[in-house]
Amino acid sequence: MLTMIFACDMNNAIGKNGDLPWRQSTDLQHFKQITLGGTIVMGRKTWESLPGKLPDREHLVMTRSNRDDVETITYEGVLELSEKREIFIIGGGEIYNLFLPHTEKIHRTIIHCKVEDADTFAPEINSEIFKVSDSTVMKKSARDEYDMTFELLERI
Ligand SMILES: NC(=O)c1ccc[n+]([C@@H]2O[C@H](COP(=O)([O-])OP(=O)(O)OC[C@H]3O[C@@H](n4cnc5c(N)ncnc54)[C@H](OP(=O)(O)O)[C@@H]3O)[C@@H](O)[C@H]2O)c1
């Protein structure tokens, strides 16, 4: 099964200048809680935006080049693996677009802000295809810039 996880602003923005456009510690904890112990798939640009491997998760990176710093995987390889177990698609924009048609479940965090000059966006989620099955509003902590809403969307 493919599960997608992303955080977006109120205009669906997810990135700016190769990085996350906010500081949201509570959302990073949420991401960790969901993906810990699992397999995460990401595009090469998202891989390069990370400080290194995240603890206790299998990392698979999509690229059309060769790399020796991380395991890589093809589009077909991801789909094949997802028939055997849950795979987390963790971005970025290109990779979310690629796998949305095969995704069963989406963990979406809406960050209560509007990023100026964002350059990367999540795909539009069609409400006739995915329904919101859970939604929790979180007030910002001292280590967050904005309030946020944690949502779970499931394919109808
Ligand atoms: N808010 C969030 O939840 C969130 C999550 C993740 C990322 N982000 C942000 O999103 C931005 C990065 O997203 P992005 O769309 O620019 O890049 P990306 O999706 O992370 O990576 C794009 C790269 O993936 C590889 N790729 C794409 N399609 C492929 C295919 N079919 N087969 C093999 N490789 C393929 C290519 O790598 P090569 O060029 O090496 O061939 C391509 O350049 C950053 O700002 C990041 O911080 C935000």
Ligand as a Chemical Component Dictionary entry (heavy atoms), coordinates in Angstrom:
data_LIG
# 
_chem_comp.id                   LIG 
_chem_comp.type                 NON-POLYMER 
_chem_comp.pdbx_formal_charge   0 
_chem_comp.three_letter_code    LIG 
# 
loop_
_chem_comp_atom.comp_id 
_chem_comp_atom.atom_id 
_chem_comp_atom.alt_atom_id 
_chem_comp_atom.type_symbol 
_chem_comp_atom.charge 
_chem_comp_atom.model_Cartn_x 
_chem_comp_atom.model_Cartn_y 
_chem_comp_atom.model_Cartn_z 
_chem_comp_atom.pdbx_ordinal 
LIG N1  N1  N 0  6.220  20.133 2.967   1  
LIG C1  C1  C 0  6.513  18.858 2.797   2  
LIG O1  O1  O 0  5.845  17.971 3.359   3  
LIG C2  C2  C 0  7.657  18.463 1.907   4  
LIG C3  C3  C 0  8.047  17.119 1.803   5  
LIG C4  C4  C 0  9.119  16.799 0.966   6  
LIG C5  C5  C 0  9.759  17.799 0.244   7  
LIG N2  N2  N 1  9.365  19.078 0.373   8  
LIG C6  C6  C 0  10.009 20.162 -0.386  9  
LIG O2  O2  O 0  9.816  19.902 -1.787  10 
LIG C7  C7  C 0  10.926 20.463 -2.506  11 
LIG C8  C8  C 0  11.523 19.373 -3.393  12 
LIG O3  O3  O 0  10.538 18.886 -4.295  13 
LIG P1  P1  P 0  10.798 18.791 -5.891  14 
LIG O4  O4  O 0  9.490  18.523 -6.568  15 
LIG O5  O5  O -1 11.575 20.010 -6.314  16 
LIG O6  O6  O 0  11.820 17.562 -6.015  17 
LIG P2  P2  P 0  11.695 16.012 -5.544  18 
LIG O7  O7  O 0  10.345 15.498 -5.923  19 
LIG O8  O8  O 0  12.150 15.893 -4.143  20 
LIG O9  O9  O 0  12.829 15.346 -6.454  21 
LIG C9  C9  C 0  12.792 15.467 -7.857  22 
LIG C10 C10 C 0  13.807 14.508 -8.441  23 
LIG O10 O10 O 0  13.343 13.156 -8.325  24 
LIG C11 C11 C 0  13.850 12.389 -9.391  25 
LIG N3  N3  N 0  12.725 11.826 -10.152 26 
LIG C12 C12 C 0  11.522 12.380 -10.436 27 
LIG N4  N4  N 0  10.747 11.538 -11.154 28 
LIG C13 C13 C 0  11.486 10.412 -11.319 29 
LIG C14 C14 C 0  11.244 9.169  -11.979 30 
LIG N5  N5  N 0  10.076 8.911  -12.614 31 
LIG N6  N6  N 0  12.212 8.233  -11.946 32 
LIG C15 C15 C 0  13.382 8.456  -11.304 33 
LIG N7  N7  N 0  13.682 9.618  -10.663 34 
LIG C16 C16 C 0  12.740 10.577 -10.672 35 
LIG C17 C17 C 0  14.691 13.327 -10.254 36 
LIG O11 O11 O 0  16.035 13.232 -9.738  37 
LIG P3  P3  P 0  17.344 13.445 -10.651 38 
LIG O12 O12 O 0  17.290 14.885 -11.066 39 
LIG O13 O13 O 0  18.479 13.116 -9.734  40 
LIG O14 O14 O 0  17.222 12.474 -11.802 41 
LIG C18 C18 C 0  14.091 14.691 -9.922  42 
LIG O15 O15 O 0  14.964 15.780 -10.163 43 
LIG C19 C19 C 0  11.890 21.013 -1.464  44 
LIG O16 O16 O 0  11.621 22.396 -1.275  45 
LIG C20 C20 C 0  11.511 20.234 -0.216  46 
LIG O17 O17 O 0  11.856 20.904 0.996   47 
LIG C21 C21 C 0  8.332  19.432 1.176   48 
# 
loop_
_chem_comp_bond.comp_id 
_chem_comp_bond.atom_id_1 
_chem_comp_bond.atom_id_2 
_chem_comp_bond.value_order 
_chem_comp_bond.pdbx_ordinal 
LIG N1  C1  SING 1  
LIG C1  O1  DOUB 2  
LIG C1  C2  SING 3  
LIG C2  C3  SING 4  
LIG C2  C21 DOUB 5  
LIG C3  C4  DOUB 6  
LIG C4  C5  SING 7  
LIG C5  N2  DOUB 8  
LIG N2  C6  SING 9  
LIG N2  C21 SING 10 
LIG C6  O2  SING 11 
LIG C6  C20 SING 12 
LIG O2  C7  SING 13 
LIG C7  C8  SING 14 
LIG C7  C19 SING 15 
LIG C8  O3  SING 16 
LIG O3  P1  SING 17 
LIG P1  O4  DOUB 18 
LIG P1  O5  SING 19 
LIG P1  O6  SING 20 
LIG O6  P2  SING 21 
LIG P2  O7  DOUB 22 
LIG P2  O8  SING 23 
LIG P2  O9  SING 24 
LIG O9  C9  SING 25 
LIG C9  C10 SING 26 
LIG C10 O10 SING 27 
LIG C10 C18 SING 28 
LIG O10 C11 SING 29 
LIG C11 N3  SING 30 
LIG C11 C17 SING 31 
LIG N3  C12 SING 32 
LIG N3  C16 SING 33 
LIG C12 N4  DOUB 34 
LIG N4  C13 SING 35 
LIG C13 C14 SING 36 
LIG C13 C16 DOUB 37 
LIG C14 N5  SING 38 
LIG C14 N6  DOUB 39 
LIG N6  C15 SING 40 
LIG C15 N7  DOUB 41 
LIG N7  C16 SING 42 
LIG C17 O11 SING 43 
LIG C17 C18 SING 44 
LIG O11 P3  SING 45 
LIG P3  O12 DOUB 46 
LIG P3  O13 SING 47 
LIG P3  O14 SING 48 
LIG C18 O15 SING 49 
LIG C19 O16 SING 50 
LIG C19 C20 SING 51 
LIG C20 O17 SING 52 
# 
